[in-house]
């Protein structure tokens, strides 16, 4: 990777939002460190995206996170897109799934902030963007294994924003109120029209925008949804 470019670190680089975010930051002049568990997918993206590096990492493992960050250096932008999800009522889910999702969604954000934002504070600039969804704002019955962890993630991000903002580091939380246009969603929602979905490219554009807002007009809580979505 060209060391003269700023570094963006993206977690949860799957075939949808994560890959789109990595592409957008590369197009925007960044080196990109892509974190995910699927080494083969990362290798394919690394071959496609200029100045990128794929790093196989389970973000719920603090030691693994520390190793990869020490390998790539200090990012100017961190995007926490990794997500753990499990669906079912509180009667149905194994409580260990809730704990696992908390480690991915909330604790990984804590560890990322501890590992990366001190250098941003020292530099007087940087951004930490977290991708979320409407589960961060409401606890539907079938989301008992997921919504509590996303709500905790949003509140942690708000705490980080209030702490880091006055020090020059922008923290923002992006709520994605939509079905993301990825193959498994298309298969699940076969009768849905094309404009029912939100494209990963559109999400990535908003993430990039949040990371580059002018300092006199920072957002914390942002939302994106298709134009006809009921909310």
N, C-alpha and C positions, 0 to 999 in steps of 0.2 A: 504493500500500500504506500502511496505517496505521502510521506510524513509531513509535507508542508500544508496539506489540507486539514481542516478541523475534523474531529472524529465524532461520529454519531454511533451510539450503541443501542441496538434494538433487541429486546427479548421476545420470545414467542414468534420466531420467524417461520411461520407455516406457509402454505401455498396461497393464502388470502391476504389479510391485512398486513401481517408482518413482512411478507415479501414485497408488497406494494410500498410500505413505508421505507424499506431498505432501498428500493429503486428510486423513490422520490428524493431521498437525501443524497444518494449518489448523483442524481441529476442536478441537485442543488449545490454540488461542489464539495461534498463530504467524502471522507473515507468512512466506511460502514463496517462495524463489527456486528455480526448477526449471531444471536444465541438461540439455540433450540436443541432438542434431544435427538432429532433425526439427522444423523451425519450425512447420509446420502443426499437428502434434500438440500442441505447446506452446501455440499460440494457442487451440486448443479447450479445453485444460485451464485456461488462464488465465481464459477466459470462465466456466468452471464453478466454479473454486475461489476463494472470497473471499480478498482480500489476498494474491494470488499474482502472480508475474511469471515468464514463460517467457523463457529466454535461450538462443539457439542457440549451442552451444559444443562443440567437440571437446576433451574433457578431456585428450587426449594432447598438446595444444598448450599449453605453459606460459604463453605470452604471452596466449593467449585466456582461460585461467583467470584470470590476473591482471587482465585487462580487466573481466571480468564481476564479479569480487569487488570491485573498486574501484567498480563501478557500484552494487552493491546494499548495500555496507557490511559491517560485521562481524557474522557469524552467531554466535548462541549455540550452535547445533547444526549440525553438518555430517554428512550421511549420504552416504558414497561407495558408490553402488549401480551406477555405470557398470561394464560388464563387456565385455571382449573375449574371444571364444572361437573356437577352431578345433580340430576333432577329426580325429584320424588318428594312426597310429603315427609314430615318428620317421623311418621310411622314406618316408612319404607326404607329410608336410607340407612346405611351403616354410618354411625357417628364418626368413624375413622375417615370417611370421605370428606366430611365437613372440615376436619382437622387438616387433611391433605390440601384441600382447596384454600384454606387459610394460609398455609405455608407458601403456596404459589402466588396467590393474589395479594396478600397483605404483608406477610413477613418478608417476602422477596423484595417488595417495595422498600421496606425499612432497611434491608441490607444494602440494596442498590444506593439508597440515599446516603447511608453511612460511608459507603466505599467511593462514591463519585462526587458528591456535592462539595466536600471540603476544598477540592482543587478548583471547582467553579467559584466558590466564595473567594478564594485567594486571587483568582483571575478577575473577579468582579463581574463575571458574566457566565451564562449557561442556562440550560433549560432541562427540566424533568417533566415529561408528558406521560400521562397514564391514560390508557384506553379503558373505558368502562361501558356500562349499559344501564338500562332502566332498573335492573335489579339492585343497583347502588342506591336507589331511592324508594324502593317498595319491596315488601316481602310477600310475594304471592305464595299460595299454599304449596304448589308443586316445586318451589325453588328453595326449599328449606336447607338444602345442602350447598347452596350457592349464594343466594342473596345476602346472607349475613356477612360473608367474606368480602363481597363487593361493597357493601355499605361501610364496613370497617376500612376497606381500601380507600374509599372516597374521603372519609373523615381523616385518615392518616395523611392523605395528600393535602387536605386543607390545612392541617397542622404544619406540614412541611412548607406550604406556600406562605403561611403567616410568619414562619421563622426565617425562611430563605429569601423571600421577596425583598425586604429592606436591605439585604446584603447583595442584591444584584442578580439573584438566581430566580428564574421564572418557573413556577410549578403550576401545571394546569391539568384538569381532569376532563376528558372528552367522553360524554355519554353518547353511545351509538344506539339510537332508538330505531332499530331496523333489523331485518334479516339480511345478513351479508351475502353477497353473490359469490358463493363458492359451491363446488359440485355437490357436496352432501346436502346443502340447503336446497339446491335445485331439485335433487332427487326426493327430498322430503316434501317439498311444496311444488309438486309437478304442475298443478293447475294455475300457479301464480303468474301474473303478467310480468314482463321484464321490468317495468317501472315499480314493481312491488319491492324490489331489492335495492340495497345500497351497494355500490361498487367499492371494492377495496381501494381502487385508485382515488376515489372521491374522499374516502376516509384519510388516506395518506396525505392528500392535499391539505386537509384541515389540520392534521398533526403538524405538517411542515409550517403552515401558517401560524399556529399557536406558538411554535418554537421560535418564530421570528417576528412576533408582534413588537411594535415600538414600545419603549420602556414607559412612555406616558399613557399607555392604553393596554395594559395587560388584562387578560381574562383569567379567571380561575376555572369556573364551571362553564363548559361549552357543550352544545348538543347538536347532533346532526340526525336528520331523518328524511325519508322521501317526502315530496311535497304533499301527497295525499294521505300520509300516515295520520291516524286518529290519535290524539294525545291530550 
